[in-house]
Amino acid sequence: MIQRSYLDPRVRRYVSPARIVWQSSDAPGVEGSDVLLKGGEEQATLAAHPSCTLRNAGTAPGILLDFGRELHGGVQLVVNSTKDNKPVRVRVRFGESVTECMREPMNDHAIHDHTISVAWLGSTEVGNTGFRFVRIDLLDDGATLELRKVRAVFLYHDLPYKGTFRCNDARLNEIWKTGAYTVQLCLQDYLWDGIKRDRLIWVGDMHPETSVVAAVFGDVDVVRRSLDLIRDETPLPKWMQGISSYSIWWLLIHQQWYLHFGDAAWLAQQRSYLCGLTEQLLACIGPDGSETLAPWRFLDWPTSEKPDSIHAGLHALLTLALQASAELCGPLNETVLRDKCLAGLAKLNTHVPSPGNSKQAAALLALAGISDAREANATVLAKDPLSGLSTFYGYYVLQARAKAGDYQGCLDVIRNYWGAMLDFGATTFWEDFDLAWTPGAVGIDQLVPEGKKCIHADFGNYCYKGLRHSLCHGWAAGPTAWLTEHVLGIRPLTPGCRTVRIAPNLADLEWAEGSLPTPRGEIRVLHTRSKSGAVQSTVELPEGVTVAP
């Protein structure tokens, strides 16, 4: 019997450590650790070569390596020799922060703490997770271990960055690249939410990720397979992952994907499920025109204890869902269902919930057209703009503030909120972040001095407390898509980007340039501000793409 097999489309790449963060100070302990930072042969041989030597004289010696950036994969230990040429036991700890390696890592969705045996004149690989730091301790009393090399085994999709962004603000450039890289790491077998924890298809969390994929990588098959899998595992009338709003996000992602890439054949494959889900959503409009979605009523974690804000947000999401369904009914030729959607929208519009002081709910109400975006910005979104945000729904706050025309306010939030993660050592964006955590805290790339707090281990709420907090979470990458859409100003108007609008919003920037992938090639733009303040644009369009006046 021939078993089904297929090639892994991901690539393996070896990455050397960038620095030694810490090593045991007890003698004999660790000697020659700088060898691990040098290039050269990485194959064990019989010839004598310099090595990093660990000796256990009653106390386990250890060394902590920094690979310079967040990676997905494992680590390979290349061994010259061991005492008496016998296997020795080592403890290997992976961490997204220094502290995670120096304490007891969380083994949740992926194992971060391994005890393994390594042999002389060979190499041993261990781990499959998200990490930047690796600590190695020699456990066996009286043992000696000569490490020739330690290198990360980086497993990822080597995708070209078809979409680009650059401007005169280096901080914004770094934020755009960090969001793109965050999502690239989350593109694994499927589109995951995180590479350390939440190695799952959380379809609601995917919308910021798919926005980034569309802006940077184009039509990636991993997105389609992820959406199809969660559809097939959630027969109606079930809600995806038991969360009604997540089934809505599945529908909104299909609207987004069809607008960007115009694949009518793939959309047609969704007809039965999409129409059935739309009918199910129509049944969630109460007699008074308010949403009645159940059972797990969820937007994001910071709103999870605010039932009025949840109601306002869900009402807005239901409105957005029926707007999307009505739009998709056109290419699907579902005229009867389209009319039902329009009638449902009219009924929903008779009920206008209050967002309270929730930025998340206020943003969704503005995006759905239920409330005026400028009023929402003035009364909720722009008030104390850096508080009450989440890295997930911060994207929709930015979208709503852009709808209100407050592009300067959006750039300030991106610089000061997402940029602050970079200041604390981030190379990918985090599951959550709060500027209130930062006073007296040290970054993820540092040992924690006495009297200081660790930004990773000592903070967090809900499902992301302490070291369980994921520091590479795709839902946090929204600014990358936002900068392409609003600063470069490239926005598709018709399916497949056949017609686009180009309306740059530089705010306080002097210039910005970049590209957006389409099925016909990349749209390229350069926007510069003249001395008079007017913005002049140069646009390159692929064949078959036109710009709306």
C-alpha positions in Angstrom: 0.0 0.0 0.0 1.4 3.4 -1.0 0.7 6.0 1.6 -0.2 9.6 0.6 2.8 11.9 0.8 3.5 15.5 -0.2 6.4 18.0 -0.1 6.4 20.6 2.6 6.3 24.0 0.8 8.2 25.6 3.7 11.9 26.0 3.7 14.5 25.1 6.4 17.2 27.6 7.0 20.0 27.6 9.6 20.4 30.7 11.8 23.4 31.3 14.0 23.1 32.9 17.4 23.7 36.7 17.4 24.9 37.1 21.0 25.4 35.3 24.3 23.0 36.8 26.9 24.2 34.8 29.9 26.3 31.9 31.0 27.1 30.2 34.2 29.7 32.0 36.3 30.6 29.0 38.5 33.9 27.3 37.6 34.5 25.1 35.7 31.1 25.8 34.1 31.3 27.2 30.5 34.4 27.9 28.5 34.9 29.2 24.9 31.3 30.2 24.4 32.4 32.9 21.8 33.0 29.9 19.4 29.2 29.6 19.0 29.0 33.1 17.5 31.7 32.5 14.8 31.1 31.1 11.3 32.8 28.1 9.9 32.2 24.4 9.5 29.1 23.1 11.1 29.6 19.4 10.6 31.1 17.3 13.3 34.4 15.7 12.2 37.3 13.8 13.7 39.7 16.8 13.3 40.3 19.0 16.4 38.2 22.2 16.4 37.5 24.9 18.9 34.3 24.3 20.9 32.2 25.6 23.7 32.9 23.3 26.6 30.3 22.7 29.4 31.5 20.9 32.5 29.2 19.7 35.3 31.1 19.5 38.6 28.0 19.1 40.7 26.2 22.1 39.4 24.5 22.1 35.9 26.3 24.8 33.8 24.2 26.7 31.3 24.3 29.2 28.4 21.6 31.4 27.0 21.7 32.3 23.3 19.9 35.1 21.4 19.2 34.4 17.8 18.4 38.1 17.2 14.8 37.8 16.1 11.7 35.7 16.5 11.9 32.4 14.6 9.7 29.3 14.1 11.2 25.9 14.3 13.8 24.3 16.6 17.5 24.1 17.4 20.3 21.9 16.3 23.2 21.0 18.6 26.4 19.9 16.9 28.7 18.0 19.3 32.4 17.4 19.0 32.8 15.1 22.0 31.4 14.1 25.4 33.2 12.6 28.4 34.0 9.0 27.7 32.1 9.4 24.4 28.8 8.5 26.1 25.5 10.3 25.6 24.8 13.1 28.0 21.6 14.7 29.1 20.9 18.4 28.4 18.0 20.6 29.2 16.9 22.8 26.3 14.6 25.7 27.0 13.0 27.9 24.3 11.8 31.4 25.0 10.3 34.4 23.2 11.9 36.4 26.0 15.1 36.0 28.1 12.9 35.6 31.1 11.0 32.7 29.6 14.3 30.7 29.3 15.5 31.7 32.7 12.3 30.5 34.4 10.0 27.6 33.8 8.6 28.0 30.3 4.9 27.3 29.5 4.4 24.0 27.6 1.1 25.0 26.0 0.4 24.1 22.3 4.1 23.6 21.9 6.8 22.2 24.2 9.3 24.8 25.3 11.2 22.8 27.9 13.0 19.6 26.8 15.4 17.1 28.4 17.2 15.2 25.7 20.3 13.0 25.3 23.0 14.1 22.8 25.7 11.9 21.3 29.3 12.6 20.5 30.4 13.4 16.9 26.8 14.0 15.8 24.0 16.5 15.7 20.7 16.5 17.5 17.6 18.5 16.7 14.9 19.4 19.2 11.9 21.7 19.3 9.1 23.0 17.1 7.8 26.3 18.4 8.1 30.1 18.3 11.3 31.4 20.0 14.1 33.9 19.9 16.2 32.6 22.8 17.5 29.2 23.7 19.1 28.1 27.0 21.2 24.9 27.2 22.1 23.3 30.5 24.3 20.2 31.0 22.4 18.0 33.5 24.6 14.9 34.2 26.9 15.2 37.2 30.5 14.8 36.2 29.8 15.1 32.5 31.6 17.2 29.8 30.0 18.4 26.6 31.9 20.1 23.7 29.5 22.0 21.5 30.9 22.8 18.1 27.8 24.7 17.0 24.3 25.6 18.1 22.1 26.8 15.3 18.4 27.5 15.0 16.5 25.5 12.4 14.2 28.1 10.9 11.0 26.7 9.3 8.9 29.1 7.3 7.4 30.0 3.9 10.0 31.9 1.9 7.5 34.3 0.3 8.5 37.4 -1.8 7.3 40.7 -0.3 5.3 41.8 -3.4 3.8 44.6 -1.3 6.2 47.2 0.1 6.1 50.4 2.2 8.7 53.0 2.8 8.5 56.6 4.0 10.7 59.3 5.6 9.8 57.9 9.1 12.1 55.0 10.0 9.9 54.0 12.9 6.9 53.5 10.7 9.0 51.6 8.2 10.1 49.2 11.0 6.5 48.8 12.2 5.3 47.9 8.7 8.1 45.3 8.3 7.5 43.9 11.7 3.8 43.3 11.0 4.6 41.7 7.7 7.2 39.4 9.4 4.8 38.5 12.2 2.2 37.2 9.7 4.8 35.5 7.6 5.8 33.4 10.6 2.2 32.6 11.3 1.8 31.2 7.8 2.7 27.6 8.6 0.8 24.5 7.6 -2.2 26.7 8.0 -2.6 30.4 9.0 -2.1 30.3 12.7 -2.8 33.0 15.3 0.6 32.5 17.0 3.7 30.3 16.6 4.3 29.6 20.3 0.7 29.5 21.5 -2.5 29.5 19.6 -1.0 27.4 16.8 -4.6 27.2 15.6 -6.9 28.6 12.9 -8.8 31.1 15.0 -10.8 32.4 12.1 -12.0 35.6 13.8 -8.4 36.5 14.7 -7.4 35.9 11.0 -9.0 39.0 9.6 -6.1 41.4 10.4 -3.7 38.6 9.2 -5.5 38.2 5.9 -5.5 41.9 5.5 -1.7 41.8 5.8 -1.3 38.8 3.5 -3.3 40.6 0.8 -1.2 43.8 1.3 2.2 42.1 1.3 2.2 38.6 -0.1 -0.8 38.5 -2.4 -3.0 35.4 -2.9 -1.4 32.8 -0.7 -2.9 29.3 -0.8 -2.5 28.8 3.0 -5.3 31.4 3.5 -7.7 29.4 1.3 -6.9 26.1 2.9 -7.4 27.5 6.3 -10.8 29.0 5.5 -11.9 25.8 3.8 -10.8 23.6 6.8 -12.6 25.7 9.4 -15.7 25.7 7.2 -15.6 21.9 6.7 -15.1 21.4 10.5 -18.0 23.6 11.4 -21.3 22.3 9.8 -24.2 24.7 10.2 -25.8 25.6 12.5 -22.6 25.5 14.6 -20.6 28.7 15.0 -16.9 28.6 14.2 -15.0 27.8 17.4 -18.3 28.2 19.2 -18.2 32.0 18.7 -20.9 33.7 16.6 -18.7 36.6 15.7 -16.0 34.3 14.3 -18.4 32.9 11.8 -19.1 36.5 10.8 -15.3 37.1 10.3 -15.2 34.1 8.0 -17.8 35.8 5.8 -16.0 39.1 6.0 -12.7 37.5 5.0 -14.4 36.0 1.9 -15.7 39.5 1.0 -12.2 40.9 1.4 -10.5 38.1 -0.6 -12.9 38.3 -3.5 -12.5 42.1 -3.7 -8.7 41.8 -3.8 -8.3 38.7 -6.0 -11.6 38.3 -7.8 -11.6 34.5 -7.9 -15.2 33.8 -8.8 -14.6 30.0 -9.0 -13.4 29.8 -5.4 -16.2 32.1 -4.2 -18.7 29.7 -6.0 -17.3 26.9 -3.9 -18.5 28.7 -0.8 -22.0 29.2 -2.1 -23.9 26.6 0.0 -22.1 27.4 3.2 -22.1 31.2 2.7 -25.8 31.3 1.9 -26.7 29.0 4.8 -24.6 31.1 7.2 -26.3 34.2 5.9 -29.8 32.7 6.6 -28.6 31.8 10.1 -27.4 35.3 10.7 -30.7 36.8 9.5 -32.4 34.7 12.2 -30.3 36.6 14.8 -32.2 39.8 14.4 -34.7 40.4 17.3 -38.2 41.9 17.0 -36.8 45.3 18.1 -34.1 45.2 15.4 -31.3 44.3 17.8 -28.8 41.4 17.4 -29.5 38.2 19.3 -26.2 36.4 18.6 -25.3 33.5 20.9 -23.9 31.6 22.7 -20.3 32.9 23.2 -20.6 36.6 22.7 -17.1 37.8 22.1 -15.3 40.7 20.4 -11.9 40.7 22.1 -10.7 40.1 25.7 -10.7 43.8 27.0 -14.4 44.0 26.1 -15.3 40.6 27.5 -16.6 42.0 30.8 -18.6 44.8 29.2 -21.9 43.3 28.0 -23.3 46.6 26.6 -20.1 47.1 24.6 -20.3 43.5 23.4 -23.8 44.0 22.2 -22.9 47.2 20.4 -20.0 45.5 18.7 -22.0 42.4 17.7 -24.8 44.6 16.4 -22.2 46.3 14.2 -20.6 43.1 13.1 -24.0 41.6 12.1 -24.6 44.7 10.1 -21.2 44.4 8.4 -21.9 40.7 7.7 -25.2 41.4 6.0 -23.6 44.2 4.0 -20.9 41.7 2.9 -23.4 39.0 2.0 -25.5 41.4 0.0 -22.4 42.3 -1.9 -21.3 38.7 -2.5 -24.8 37.7 -3.6 -24.2 39.7 -6.8 -21.5 37.4 -8.3 -23.3 34.4 -6.9 -26.5 35.4 -8.6 -28.4 35.0 -5.3 -31.0 37.8 -5.8 -33.6 36.5 -3.3 -31.0 36.2 -0.5 -29.7 39.7 -1.4 -33.1 41.1 -0.9 -33.4 39.4 2.5 -30.0 40.9 3.5 -31.2 44.4 2.5 -34.4 43.9 4.5 -32.4 42.6 7.5 -30.2 45.7 7.3 -33.2 48.0 7.3 -34.4 46.3 10.5 -31.0 46.4 12.1 -30.8 50.1 11.4 -33.8 50.8 13.6 -31.7 49.9 16.6 -28.7 52.1 17.5 -26.8 50.7 20.6 -24.4 52.8 22.6 -20.7 51.7 22.7 -20.2 53.1 26.2 -16.5 54.0 26.5 -15.3 51.1 24.5 -13.1 52.0 21.6 -13.6 48.6 20.1 -17.4 48.9 20.0 -17.3 52.5 18.9 -15.0 51.6 16.0 -17.2 48.8 14.7 -20.3 51.0 14.9 -18.5 53.7 12.8 -17.3 51.1 10.3 -20.7 49.7 9.9 -22.2 53.1 9.2 -24.4 53.0 12.3 -22.7 55.9 14.0 -21.0 58.9 12.5 -17.2 58.3 12.4 -16.2 61.8 13.1 -18.4 61.9 16.2 -17.2 58.6 17.4 -13.6 59.8 16.9 -14.2 62.9 18.9 -16.1 61.3 21.7 -14.4 58.0 22.2 -11.6 57.0 19.8 -9.4 60.0 20.1 -9.9 60.5 23.8 -6.9 59.2 25.8 -6.0 57.5 22.5 -3.3 55.1 23.8 -5.5 53.5 26.5 -8.2 50.9 26.1 -6.6 49.4 23.0 -5.9 45.8 22.1 -3.4 44.7 19.5 -6.2 42.8 17.8 -9.0 45.4 17.7 -6.5 48.3 17.5 -6.6 47.7 13.8 -10.3 48.5 13.6 -9.8 51.6 15.8 -7.3 52.8 13.2 -9.8 52.0 10.4 -12.6 53.9 12.1 -10.3 56.9 12.8 -9.2 56.9 9.2 -12.9 57.0 8.2 -13.2 60.1 10.3 -10.2 61.6 8.5 -7.9 61.6 11.5 -4.9 60.2 9.8 -2.5 62.1 12.0 -4.0 60.6 15.1 -3.7 57.2 13.6 0.0 57.6 12.8 0.6 58.9 16.3 -1.1 55.7 17.8 0.9 53.5 15.5 4.2 55.1 16.5 3.5 55.2 20.2 1.6 52.0 20.8 3.0 49.5 18.3 6.3 51.3 18.3 6.6 50.9 22.1 6.7 47.1 21.6 9.8 47.6 19.4 11.3 49.7 22.2 11.0 46.7 24.5 12.8 44.4 22.1 10.0 43.1 19.9 10.8 41.7 16.5 7.2 40.5 16.0 4.0 42.0 17.5 2.5 40.6 20.6 -0.8 39.1 21.6 -1.6 42.1 23.7 0.2 45.2 25.0 -0.6 48.0 27.4 1.5 51.1 27.9 0.6 50.9 31.6 2.9 47.9 31.8 6.0 49.9 30.8 7.0 52.0 33.8 9.9 50.2 35.6 9.8 47.3 33.1 12.7 45.9 31.0 12.5 44.5 27.6 12.2 40.9 26.4 15.9 40.8 25.4 17.3 41.6 28.9 17.9 39.9 32.2 15.7 41.5 34.8 17.6 43.5 37.4 16.4 43.4 41.0 13.6 45.9 41.5 12.5 45.9 37.9 9.6 44.1 36.1 9.8 41.9 33.1 7.5 43.2 30.3 6.7 39.5 29.4 6.5 37.5 32.6 5.0 40.1 35.0 2.0 41.3 33.0 -1.0 40.2 31.0 -4.6 39.3 31.6 -7.3 36.8 30.6 -5.7 34.0 28.5 -2.4 35.7 28.1 -1.1 36.0 31.7 2.7 36.0 32.3 4.8 33.7 30.1 1.7 32.2 28.4 1.6 35.6 26.6 2.4 35.0 22.9 5.0 37.5 21.5 4.3 36.6 17.9 0.5 36.9 17.3 -0.8 37.6 13.8 -3.9 39.5 14.9 -1.5 42.3 16.1 -0.1 43.1 12.6 -2.9 45.4 11.5 -0.8 48.6 11.0 1.0 47.0 8.1 -2.2 46.7 6.1 -3.4 50.0 7.4 -0.3 51.9 6.2 -0.6 50.4 2.7 -4.3 51.2 2.5 -4.3 54.7 4.0 -0.9 56.2 3.7 -0.1 54.8 0.3 -3.8 55.1 -0.3 -4.3 52.1 -2.5 -7.7 50.6 -2.2 -9.5 48.1 -4.5 -12.9 49.1 -5.7 -13.9 46.2 -7.9 -13.1 42.5 -7.7 -9.6 41.5 -8.6 -8.4 45.1 -8.2 -9.5 45.8 -11.7 -10.4 49.3 -10.5 -8.6 50.9 -7.6 -8.7 54.2 -5.8 -5.4 55.9 -5.0 -5.8 58.6 -2.4 -2.7 59.1 -0.2 -2.9 60.5 3.3 0.6 61.6 4.4 -0.4 63.5 7.5 3.0 64.7 8.8 5.0 62.6 6.4 7.1 64.2 3.7 6.9 61.2 1.3 5.9 57.6 1.1 6.3 55.0 -1.6 5.4 51.3 -2.0 3.4 48.7 -3.8 0.3 46.5 -3.6 0.1 43.1 -5.2 -2.9 42.4 -7.5 -3.7 39.4 -9.7 -2.3 41.4 -12.6 0.9 42.5 -11.0 2.0 45.2 -8.5 0.6 48.7 -8.3 3.5 51.0 -7.4 3.2 54.5 -6.0 5.4 57.4 -4.9 3.8 60.3 -3.0 5.8 63.5 -2.2 4.8 66.7 -0.5 5.9 69.8 -2.3 7.0 73.0 -0.5 3.4 74.4 -0.9 2.1 71.4 1.0 0.4 69.7 -2.1 1.0 66.0 -2.5 2.2 64.9 -5.9 1.9 61.3 -6.9 3.6 59.0 -9.4 1.6 55.8 -10.1 2.6 52.6 -12.1 -0.2 50.3 -12.9 -0.1 46.8 -14.3 -2.0 46.1 -17.5 -5.7 45.7 -16.9 -5.9 47.9 -13.7 -7.5 51.3 -13.9 -7.7 54.1 -11.3 -11.1 55.6 -10.4 -11.3 59.4 -10.8 
